[in-house]
Amino acid sequence: MKDCPSGSLSQEEFVKIYRQFFPFGDPTKFASFVFDVFDENKDGLIEFEEFIRALSITSRGNLDEKLDWAFRLYDLDNDGYITRQEMLDIVDAIYRMVGNMVKLPEEENTPEKRVNKIFALMDKNKDDKITKEEFQDGSKADPSIVQALSLYDGLV
């Protein structure tokens, strides 16, 4: 309660909380993306009810609910597709957030390499965008993708 006595969080306060968990990187960009998904009514604040709903899905939801939530995170413009650029924006934000605390394999040591790997697996029709169905099918087919998409890494 001391972190948000008003019962709601601004984006600035939300980023500040993320900084406490990721002191060796810069979580600003990623926290802003997560904030946008939590802020369902788009009023610039995360109310207690919005926070609890998102937390419930990300921590206790079934796989489909978690994947739906993650899709909304990656689909930055809410057009129903994840473009290569949207995926790159999120993956880059994750890499910046964790800083050099995580040693990545050579084939994933840049955001671009990671995005190329994800698109090779998920973009079945090779149109350079991932539908929700492609996202869910690709994630379910490769558990490491689910983990890499930060669903179980405690990033949310």
Secondary structure, 3 states (H helix, E strand, C coil): CCCCCCCEEEHHHHHHHHHHHCCCCCCHHHHHHHHHHHCCCCCCEEEHHHHHHHHHHHHHCCHHHHHHHHHHHHCCCCCCEEEHHHHHHHHHHHHHHHHHHCCCCHHHCCHHHHHHHHHHHHCCCCCCEEEHHHHHHHHHHCHHHHHHCCCCCCCC
